[in-house]
Structure formats: C-alpha cells, structure tokens
C-alpha cells in the first residue's frame, strides 16, 4: 500500500500464512473479510 493509503488507516491489519504456508500475496476482499470475521468471532 502507498504511504498515502497507510496514513488514512486507523489500524492496519495483515493476515499471516498458515504454519506450513507463507502469507498469501493477495486475497479477494470477500475471502479476507471472511477470515477476519472468523477470527474475531472466536472461530
């Protein structure tokens, strides 16, 4: 992300990879949102 975009974020969030996989280079927004909701709601 550019510095201008990062400056507008309240809290940047990143999704790490699984223990046996590196972090994904890109994710569909819906997939990323689903992962975040799954984690925030306690699995």
C-alpha positions in Angstrom: 0.0 0.0 0.0 1.1 3.5 -0.6 2.1 5.9 2.2 -1.0 8.0 1.4 -3.3 5.0 2.0 -1.4 3.8 5.1 -1.8 7.3 6.6 -5.6 7.1 6.3 -5.8 3.8 8.1 -7.0 3.7 11.8 -5.5 0.2 12.3 -3.6 -1.7 9.7 -4.4 -5.5 9.7 -2.5 -8.3 8.0 -3.3 -11.9 7.5 -0.4 -14.2 8.2 0.1 -17.5 6.4 -0.6 -20.9 8.0 2.3 -22.6 9.8 3.1 -24.7 6.7 2.4 -22.0 4.1 3.8 -18.5 3.5 1.4 -15.5 3.7 -0.8 -15.1 0.6 0.4 -12.4 -1.8 -3.2 -11.3 -2.5 -6.7 -12.3 -1.4 -10.1 -11.5 -2.7 -11.7 -8.9 -0.4 -14.6 -11.3 0.5 -12.2 -14.0 1.4 -10.1 -11.7 3.5 -13.2 -10.4 5.3 -14.4 -13.9 6.0 -11.1 -14.8 7.5 -11.1 -11.7 9.7 -14.7 -12.4 10.9 -13.9 -16.0 11.6 -11.0 -14.9 13.8 -12.8 -12.0 15.5 -15.9 -14.1 16.4 -13.7 -16.7 18.1 -13.6 -19.4 15.4 
